[in-house]
Structures are given as structure tokens and as C-alpha cells.
């Protein structure tokens, strides 16, 4: 199979599986006569998404704004923390366990406290999403910074390079693929963190995120609307992942093995 055929198969295979699953779902709903308030079919979900799209998109933009801010904060602060860890082994040993504690503690248990203590709703949701999303960047980037070739490090020292020059010309390029891998993971986690925080905050009014629409639809048993909101969230997560994958490819395509075209 040549490269073009492989790319086509990579697209067509998941599309065909998705079509088969949706067709089976619709068939089961119609044959069994399942009520719409229990399980709507894909066609009804698509119709609801079309009719309810404007109101749901407005809420999605609110969620996306917080997600983007949380991801940016995770990238900047996470990268800075990783550089500090790479520069000081003592600092890494002292603080890294606390980063692990934040990561393994379920955000659903922390979010109520953050909502209580942080009065600004936007900042509270942002902090919840940042807690969820910063660790993959810190962990991956720290690993990348510490993965610089020992022979090259010795060569840099032999030529009298400063610590800044070693960081800029060796450690940072080595860590870039690791950082981008962590960023792709954090993109989805930041969206999850925002949704969980919105569930906890149960914010109301016009400036509400998509999670509030999910809660509202579940209370009213508007299950097709709930599924439509879930579809929007899933598509948003996929779009975030592919956007970050494209960014990774653009930054690495000329020099890193992971982004170079496949050869037979």
C-alpha cells in the first residue's frame, strides 16, 4: 500500500465504522420503538442540533474561551516550571511530588472549594481547568529537557557554552516534541476541566457554558438536546486535538523524525 492509499484508508476506515454504528443505532431505536426521552436516534439528534444550534453555540463559545485561557496558562506556566525543574534538581525533587498530588486528586473534589474561595466565576473555572491540564506539559517537558544527548552536552561544555546557550540551542529543541505531545494531551484535559467545573458551579444566566445546557436539558428530560450538546463537546475536543496536532506537525515537519513523511 503506497502513501496515498494509506492516507485514504486512514480517513475512510473510521468514517465507515462511524456510519455503521450510527445506522445500527438508528435501526435499533426505530425497530424497538424507543421513546425520544429515553434514547433519541441520530437523525433526531442531528435535527435538534440544527434547530438548537445558535443557542448551543453561544454557550460553547463561553466554554471555549475558558478552555483556551486554561490551555494557554498551562502551556506558559507548565513550560516555565519544567525549565526551572531542569535547571535545579533540588527544586524538582521538592516540588514535583506536589504537582503529582494535584494531578491524581479528582478535580470534582477540588472544584467546590475553588468555587467557594474564588469569587470570580471565570477565574474559578480557569483555575479548575488549569489544575487538570498543566501536569502533562510539566511532566513531558521536564523529561524532554533532561533527554538532551550527553555527548552533545559534553561538546557544548568543551566549547565553553553558557547554561543559557545550552538551554536555547540544545535542551529546548530536544524538549519541543515532548512539549507538543503534552500540549495535545492538555488540550482535551482543559476542556474536560472546564466542563467539570461548570457542572460544579452550576452557573446561570446568559453567560453560561455548554455544561449548564447539559444540566438544564437533563432536568427537563430534553434528551435530544442533551445529545446535541454532547455531540458539540465531542466535536470541539476533536477539533482541539487536530489543531494542536497540526501545530505540532508545522513545527516539527522539517527536522524531527516523528513528523517526517513515511518511507517504504
N, C-alpha and C positions, 0 to 999 in steps of 0.2 A: 504494500500500500504506500503510494507516494505521499508527499507532504500535503498537496491539495485535497486528496481523498481523505487523508487523516483529519484535516481541519473540518471538512464537511461532515464526516462521521461524528466528530466531537460535538457538533451542533445538532445534527439530526437525531442522534440516539436519545438524548434527554428529552427532546421535543416530542418524539414518538411515544416515549414512556409516559410523559405528561398527558398527551392526548388520550392514550389508552386508559389511564387512571380516571380522567375526567369523564370519559364516555361510560366507564363502568359505574362511576358514582351516580351519574345522571340516570342510567338504566335502573339501578337499584332503587333510587328514590321514586321513579315513575312506576316500576313494577310493584313495589311494596306499598305504594300509596302513602309514603311517609309525610306527615304534615310539615308545613314550612316552618312552624315554630319549634320543631324538633331537629330536622335536618333539611335545609333547602338544597336544591340541585345547583350545579354550576351555572346553568342558564339563568336561574333566578338570581343568583349571586351577581352575575355579570350585569343583569338588568338593574339591580339595586345599586351596583357600583356606578352605573351610568347616570341614574337619576339622582343619587345622593352624592355624586362626585364633588360638586362645588363645596358643600359644607364639610365633607370629609377632608378635602384637600386643604381647606383653611386650617383645620386642626393639625393636619400633617405638617404644614409649614411651621407651626409652633413647635412641634416635636423635633423637626429637622434643625431648627435654629439652635435649640439647646444641644442637640446631638453634635452639630458642627462645632459649637463652642467647647463642648466637653472633649471632643477629639483633638481640637487644636491645643487645648490646655494639656491634655495627656501627652501629645507629641512634644510640646515645648518643655514642659516640666519633667516628663519622663526622660527625654533625651539629656537634659541638664543633670538630672540626678544620676543617670548612668555614667556620664562623663566624670562626675565627682567620685562615684564608686571606683571607676577605672583609675583615677589619679591617686586615690587613697584606699589602700586595702583595709586599714583600720576603720575608716568611715563605712566601707561596705559591710564589714563584719558587724558593726554597731547598729546600722540602720536597716539592712536588708531583711532581717527577720520581721521587722515591723511592717515592711511592705508585703511580706508573705501573709502576715496576720490579716491585714486589710483585704488581701485578695481572697483568702479562704473563708472569711466571715461573710455569710449571706447578706447581700445588700438589703434584702427585705427586712432584716432585723435591725439594720442601722438606719434605714431611711426614716422611720418615725421620729427618731431622736434628732436627725438633721432637720427635718421639717419643723420640729418644735423649737430648736435653738437658733436656726437661721430664719429670720423673719421674712426676708425677701424670697418669694417663691422661685423666681428664676435662678437665683444663686443656690438655693437649696437643691433644686433639680440638677443644676450643673454640677454641684459637688457630689451628688449621688452617682451621676454618670461618670464623673472623673475617677472616683474610687474604683469603679468596676473596670475602667478601660486603661488606667495608667500602667498596671503591672506588666502586661505583655511587652510594652515598649521598654520599660526599665530592664526587665529580665533579658530580653533578646539583645538590646543594645549593649548592655554590660557584657554579655557573652561575646558579642562581635568585637567590642573594643579590646577584650582580653584574648582574642583569637588571632591577633596580628602575628605574622611569621617571625619566629625567634631569630632566624638568620638575618632577616631584613632589619629587625630591631638592632641587632649587633652591628650591622652595616651602618645604620643611621648614627649609632653612637661612635663608631670608628671615625666617621666624617665630622664629628662634633656637632651634630644636630641638637637643637634645644628641645625641651619637652613639648613646647608648642608646635615646633616643626614636625616632631614625631607624631603628635596628635593629628595635626592637619593633613599631612601627606601620607601617613601610613594607617594609623588607627581608625580615623573617621572613614576613609574609603573602604577599609576592611569591614567596618561595622554597618555600612549603609545597607547591604542586603538584609542583615539581621533586623535593623531598624524598620525597614519597609515591611518585612514579614510580620513584625509585631504590630505595625500600623494597620495592616489588613485585618488582623485579629481584633484589634481595639476598635475598629470601625463598627463592627457588628455589636461588640460589647457595649459601646457607648449608647447605641440605640436601645439595647436591652435595658441598660441602666436608667435611661430616661423614662421608658415605659413603666418600669417597676416603680420608680419614684413618683410618676404621675398617678399610678394606682394608689400609692400610699397617701399622697397629698390630697387626692380626690378634689382637684381644683374645679371651680365652676366659672361661669361667665363666658364672654366671647373669646377671650384669650386662653383657650383650653387645648390641650394636646389630644392626640388621637386615642390615648389610653382612656381619657374621660369619655370619649364617644363609645368605646367598648363597654365601659361600665354602664353608661346610660342605656345602650342597646340591650344589655343583658338584663337590666332591671325591668325593662319594658317588653321583654321577650321578643324583641325585633331581631331574630336570629339571622335573617338575610343581611341586615345592616351590619351585624356583628362580624359575619363572614367577610363582607365587603371591606370593613376596616382592617381585618386580619390580612386580607389579600394586599391591601395597600402597604401595610407594615412589612410584609414579606418581600414585596417588590422593592420597597425602599432599602431594605437590608441587602438585597441582591445588587441593587444599583450602587450602593456604597462600596460593597466588596469589589465590584468590577471597576469602579472608578479608581479605587486605590491600587488595584492590580494593573490598570493602565498606567498610572503614575509610576509604579514600580518598574514596569517594562520600559517606559520612556527614559527613566534614569539609569537603567542597567543595560539597555539593549546593545550598547557599543563596546562593552568591556567585560561584563560578568557572564559566567557560564550559564547561569540559570535563565538568562534572557536571550541567549544566542539561539538562532534557528537550529532545529534538529537536523542532523545529518545521518545518512544511511550508513 
